[in-house]
């Protein structure tokens, strides 16, 4: 436990970045009183300097209202709460400062103070307020008289006070930045997106340039991200791609960090040292091209789990990095490393699931003059592959079976369950002439015994009729979105009949799913699809169905492959689900000149 900090006292939200290690390194070392208030003004954390200045042990201050406990006006009276600038700033979630107040110490002595308050934000709200308190020079023994006799000394003290106030504001910003990076990166499992977000958070708030190098093998390093000032496209520079091997004996900072060393802080003189390896030469050229005046290089990860290195560059010689910056950037590196590792593992699993799912989707059969087309589109990056599938095959009696389904889940298990369900359904449909509803009921009965699928939705349809027509569609839906029928005269109809419960509900004895039938006109197009084609964040199901209907009607006279491509491409951004689409088009009516 860190002395002066109550266990569990740090509030949730962005202030959670101030875990004991970072607090001890950054806050405890300040010879300046720092207190942290919750949103109503109660003390939830103090550092040792605050205990000394306020003359009170930490345990006696926790949970106390700072204003009531020790905040006083220049005359020593309690300030009315409605007139207190600190409480007003706390309520309005903004920064504030005061230079002519008094503090009531635990021993009853009043001391003049100046203070600065900075909110520690959590998204759009405020998790806490950090307050820096500095004893004013006028009440320190002998300084009042010296200050009156020497205006220069008073100005120096004011400058010191301003510097300490600035230190707290800078500290609060850094703690918030660490937590914000942790929060933002945790919202994506895509490596490129994570690194893009990292660059946007670091530049220009903390640095002018940021570069990320990742290990892609025992000796191979890849520079995967470079972020620079707005208006300068780093991708136009020759800075991305594979770098020379890191080597083991080289002593350059980047090589040492990649080999498990600690953070390195460099100034201009350090960067003038000739590079001692090909990797160091490439990195030195990058620093020269950016005009680096001060550089921090830290590992991504900890100990033996070093994923790569983060390099931050400042180009202003008057604003070099210091040891406090190194502590904060090191903390960022420790947090970014696991995020990158997790994203890489997720990417590998997602690639396996997607490849497995694509390989399990069957080729479409040739069925006379009937046209068939299908598309499978995996969920966008950041979402896992699900259990969506389509199937089409000719049955023993020469009718055509059509299936589109969706297994509950978004992982390898869902993809494997999809394959099991597909195989069982093919077996049940192949040589049975019973209704589609009865087949789906039989599948529901067998599902729990011979597959690992807990729940699923699907549409099973049969296209009956000779090659020249007429055609009849018979179908059953087990909790699935309705098929969409498009006719050459410009009509679009959702086939909402034949709706039954989803698979996995195990109907009671005597229950059954309905079947439906409809004569299909020549030249009509039938679309079977999964809900990824109609669902989008911020939009309800009716809106999605209406959008699909409009788009399909606009494309009804396009070739079937074009229609499928365009329907998938017109999905609004933000979709997080797979899409399976199966389209069927019947031949048009024969003309008198046709044989």
N, C-alpha and C positions, 0 to 999 in steps of 0.2 A: 504493500500500500504506500502511496506517495504521501509524505508528511504534509499536513495542511489541506488535504483534499479528502472530503468525505467519501467513503466507498459507495458507489452507485449514485453519487450526488450529481453527476453530470447529466443534464437532460438529454432526452432523445432528440433526433433530428441532426442538423448539421454540426452541432456542438459535439456530437459523438466522436468527431475526429480528434478531440482532445483526450485521447486515451492516456493512461498514466505515463507511458513512455514519452510521448510527444509533449505532454504537459511538463514533465520533469525536465526535459531538455530545454524547452523554450520558456515556459512561464516561471518555473521555480528559480531559474537563474537570474531573473530580473530583480534588481534591487529596488523595485517599485511595486507598490501595493496594487494587486489585481483582485477584484471581486467579480463574481458572476451571479446575476440575478435571474430569477425565473420571470415569466411574463407579468406577474403581479408585484414584483419588487422584492421577493424574499431571497435571502442569500442562500445559494446552493453550492458555492465553491469559493475558496480563498487561497491565496498563496502565503508562504511564510512572511513576506514583506508586509502583507496586509495585517496579519496578526500583530506584528511589531508596531506598525503605525497606529492602528486602532486601539492598541492596548488591550486586546481581548483574545482569548484562545479561540481557535476555529470551532471547537465543539459548542461554545457558548453562542456563536453567531449563526449557525446553521438553522434555517427556517425563520430567522428574524427578519423583519422588514427593515431594510437598510435606512430608509428615510426616517422612520420612527426611532430607530436605535441610535443613530449618531449624526444625522444631517441637520445642521443648524444654520441660522442666518448670521451675518457679521456681528450682531448684537448678542448672539448666544441663544436666541429664542428658537423654538421649533417652527419650521416653515409650514404654513398651511398647505395641505396636500394639493389643493387645486392650483396653487401658485408655484409648486416645485417644478423647476425646469427638467430635473432628472426624471420624475414620474411622468411628466408630460411627454418627454422623448420616448420613454418606455411604452406608453400607451399608443403613441403614434408610430412606433417602430422606426425610429430614425436616430441618427447620431446627434450628440449635443455635448456641450462643455460648459464649465463654470469656473471662474477665477477668483471669486471673492466670497467664499463660503467658510463655514467653520465645521469642525468635526468634534463630537463629544467622545473622548476616549473612555476606556473602561475605568480609568482611575479618576474620572470626573474632570479632567483637564480639557479645555477647549483649545484646539489648534487651528490655525488658518490653513485652508487647503485649496487646491485647484483639482478639477476632475474632468475626465473625458469619458463619454459613454458611446459604445458602438454596438449595434444589434448584431447578433449571430443568427443569420437567417436560415429558415428551413423552407425552401421553395418560395411560395408566396406569403408565408407567415413568418413569425418570429419565435424562435425556440428559446432565446435567452438574450441577456444584455451583459456585455463585458464592461466593467467600469474600472478605469485607472485612477488612483487617488495619489496625489503628490502633496507633501507638506510644503506650504508656501514659505518663502524665505523670511518673511517679516517676523514670525514668531519663534524662529530658531535663536538660541541664546546669542545675543550680541549682534545679530545680523540686521535688526531694525535700524539701529544707530548707524551701522556701517552703510546700509542701503541709503539712508537719508543723506549721509556724507558723500556717498559715491554713487552717482547715477549709473556709472559704468557697471558696477557690481550688480545693481538691480537688473540692468538689461541682460547681463550674463545669466542671472538666475532665471529671468523670463525665457531666455533662449533655451536653458536647460529644461525648464518646465514644458516648453513647446516640443522639445525633442522627445521627452518622455511620453507626452501625449501622442505624438506621432508614432512612437514605438508601439503603443497599445493599439492604435488604429491599424497599423501595419500587421501586428500580431493577429488581431481579430480577422483581418482579411485573409491572412495565410491559413489560419485554422479553418475558416469557411471554405477556402479554395480546396484544401485537402479533402474535406468532407463532400464538397460538391463534385469533385472528380470521382470519388468513390461511388457516390449516388448515381451520377450520370453514366459512368461506365458499366455499372451493374444493370443498366436497362437494356443492354444489347449483348448478344452472343456472336456478333459478327466482328472479326478482327479488324477489317478495314474501317468499319463504322466506329468501332471503339477508338482507334487511333486518330481518326478524323475529329472525334469529339474531344479527345485529349488535347490535340493541337489547338483547337478553338478555345479551350479553357486556359491554356498556358500562354498563348500569344494573343494580345500583347500584355496581359495582366501581370505576368511574371517575367517574361523574356521577349526578345525580339525575334528569335528563331528557336525552333525545336526540331530535333531529329530523333528518330527511333530506329535502332538497329536490333534485329532479332536473330537469334541463333536458329539455323535451319538444318544443322547437322553438327557432328562433333567439332569440325573445324571451319564450317561455312557460316558466313554472316550475310544477312540481307538487309539493306537499308530500305525500310518499308514505308516510311513517312517523313516528310519534311514540311514544316509549316513556317512561313515567313510573314513579313509585313503585308498588310492588305494592299493589293495592287501589284504585287510581285508574285508571279506564278512560279513556285519552286519546281513544278513538274517540267518546266521548260529547261531547267538545268540538268546536267548529267550527274545527279546525285542519288537517284534511285537504282535499285537493282543489287545484284550480288557484289559483295566486296571481297578483296583479297583475304586469304586465310588469316585468322587472328594470330596464330603462332603461340608459343608458350613462353619464350625467353624475352620477348619484347617488353619494354618498360613504359611505353606510351600510356597515357591515362585510359584511353578507350580499350586498349588491349587488356590492361590490368583489370578493368571493371568487368569485361566480358569473361575473364578467367576467374572471377569470383572475388576480386578485390573490392574495397570500399569506395565511397564517393570521392571524387577528386575535384578540387577547386583550382582553376588556372587563371593567371593574369596574363598580360601581354608578353612579359618576359618569359614565362613558362612556354608560351606558344611559339616562341622563337627558337626553341631547342630543335635541332634537326630530327626528323622522324627516323625511327630505328626499325621500321617494318613496312611492307607494302600497304597494309591496312592503315597504319599511322600516317603514311604519306597521303592517302586518299582523304582521310579525315582532316589532316592539316590543310589540304587544299580547300576543303569545304569551309573550314573556319576562316581561311583567308578570303574566300569569295564573299562571305557574309559580312566581312569587316569586324570580326569578333574582337572585343576588348576584354571580355571576361566570360569564362565558360565554367559550367558545372556539368560533370558527367557522373551519373549514378546508375547502379544496377537495377534492372527490373526483376524483382523477386528478392529472395534472401538466401544466404548460405549457399548450398550446392544447387539450389533451384533457381539459377540465374537464367532467365528467359532471353535477356538482351540488355541493352543499355539505352538510357535516355540522356540526350545532350541538350542543354539549354544555353543559349548565346545572348549576351547583351553587347550592343555595339557602342554604347555611350561610355567613354572612359570615366566620366564623372559619376556614373551610377554602377559601380562594379558589384558583383555578387559578394556576399559575406558569409560567415559561418552559419548564421541563422537561416539564410537562404538554403544552404547546403542541407541543414537538418530537415527543412520542409520538403525540399525536392527529394531527399532520400526517403521520406515517408511516402511521398507520392509514388516513387519507384517500387517500394515494398507493396503498395496496394495495386498498382497497375500490373505487376508481374503475374499474380494469380488470375486476374481478369483475362489476360492474354492466353494463359495456359488453358483456362476453362473454355474460352472461345475456340481455341484450336481443337480441343477434344470434341467439343460440340460439332465443329465443322466436319471432323472425320466421321463421327457417328451419323451425321446428317447425310454425308455423301454416300455412306454405305447403305442407309435406308432408302435414299432416292434411287441408287443403282439397283437395289433389290426390287423395289417397287416397279421400276420401269421394265426390268427383265421378266417380272411376273405377269405383266399385262400382255395378253395374247395378240397375235396378228389377226387382223379382221378377215373374215372369209369372203370369197366371191359368191354372190347369190343372184345369179341371173342378171337382169337389168337393174336390179336394186343397187343404189350407190350407198356406200358406208364410209364414214370418216370418224376419227376419234382423236382426242387430244388429252394428254395428262400434263398438268402444270403444277410443279411442287410449290409449296408455300414459299413466300418471299424469304430472303435471308433474315435470320433472327427468329424464325418459327420452325418447329420441327415438322418433318414429313409425316403425313397422316396415313389413313387406311382407305383412301378413295380409290375406286377401281371401276373399270368398264369391261364388258365382255359381250361377244356376239359369236354365235355358232349355229350351224345347221343341224336340225334334229333328225331323228330316224325317219320321221314322216315328211321330211323335206321342208318343214316350216322353219322359219328363222327365229331364234331366241335372242333377245336383247336384255342386257342387265347393266344397271349402274347402281353402285352401292357405296356405303361409307361406314367403315368400322370405327367404333368409338375409340379415341386415343390418338396420340401424335408421337409415335416413336417406332422403334424396330418391332416391338410387340404388335402394334397395330398393323404394320406392313405384313408381318408373318400371319396374323389372324386373317387378313384380307385374302391371302393365298389359300388358307384352309377353307374359308367360307366359299370361295370361288370354286374350288374342287368339289366340295360336297354338293353345291347347287348344280353344277354341271351333271353330276351323277344322277341327281334326283329328276332333272328335267329331261335327260336324254331319251329314255324309253317309256315315259309315262304320258298318257294322253289326258290326264285329269286337268282340272282348271288350274290357272296360275295361282289363285288363292290357296287351293289345296296343296300345291307344291311348296309355297312359302310357309304354310302351316307345318308341313313335314320337315322343312329346313329348321324351323323354330324348335320343333321337338328334338331334333338331332344335334342342334348346335352346341348345347351345353355338355354333351357327352363326347363328341368327337372333334371339337375345336376349342381353342382357348379364347374365343371371342365372347365377351360379356354382353354386349349390345351392338346393334348395327341397324342401319336403314338401307332399303334398296327398292328398286322398281324392277320387276320381272315382267317382260312382255313377249308375246308371240305374234309374228306377222304371218298370217295365213292367206293363201291364195296363189293361183298360178302366176307364171312370170309375166303374163300379159294383163293380170288383174281379172276381176276386182279383188281388193285386198281388205282384210279385216284385221284390226289390231285388238288383241285381248291382253289385258294387263292387270297387275295387282301392285299396290304400293304399300310397303311396310314402313310407314312413318316418314317417307321420303318426299322431297319437293315434287310437284306434279310435272309430268311430261308436257312439252310445249309443241303443239301442232300448228304448222304454218301451211297455208294453202296458196295456190298460185294467184287467186283473186285478191290477195292482200289481207286476208283474215288471219288472226292469231288466237288460238284457244288453248288455255291450260286444261289438261284432262284431269279434273279433280275427282272423278268417280274412282271406284276401286281402292279407296283409302282404308288402311287398316293399321293396327298397332305395330310398333317397331319390333324388330327381332330381339329376343331375350326376355320378353314379357311372359312367355309360356301360357298361352290361352287355356282357360279352364275347359274341362270336358264339355263338348257340345259347342264350344265357341269356334269360329272360323273367320278367316279374312275374306272379304268380298273380292270378286272379280268383275271386270268391266269389259265391254266390247264396243267398238266403233268402226264403221266403214270408212276407209281412207280414200279420198279422191286422188286420181292420177296427178302426178307432179307435186304432191304435197311433201313437206319436210317435217320430220319428227326429231325433236331434241330431248335427249335424256342427259341429266347433268347432276352434279353434286352441289351442295349448298355454298361451296366456295365461289360459285359463279354468281350468286345473288346476294351474298352477305358482305357488308362492308361496315367498318366502325362508324358509328354515328348515323346509321341508316337502318330503318326497320325492314322487315321481310317484305311487306307490301311494296315498299319503294324499290327493293331489289328485283322483285318479280316484274314490276312495271318497267324498270330499266332494261331488263333482259328482253322483254316483249318488244319494246321500241327498237332496240338494236337489231334483234332478229328480223323484224319486219323490214328494216332498212337494207338488210343483206339477203333477203329471201331469194333474189334472182341471181346472186353471185354463185360461182362454183362452190361445191360443198366444202372443199378444203379451205377456200378463202373465207367462207362463213365461219368455220371453226376457229381459224386464226384470228379473225377480227373480233369475235365475241370474247376471246380470252384477252386480247390486247386492250379492249375497251373497259376493263375492270377499273373502278376508281382506285386511287392509291390508298394504301393502308390495309389491304386485305391480308389476313394472317392464316388462311386456310388453303389446302390443296384444291385443285380443280380437276375433275374428271368429266369429260364431255363426249357423248356418243351421238352421232347424227346419222339419220337415214333419209334418203330421198327416193321417192318412187318415180318410175318413168312416167313421162307425160302421155297424154292420149295419143294413140296412133292416128296418123293422117291417112287419107285415102290412097296416097302414093306409096305408103309403106307396105312391104310384103306381109 
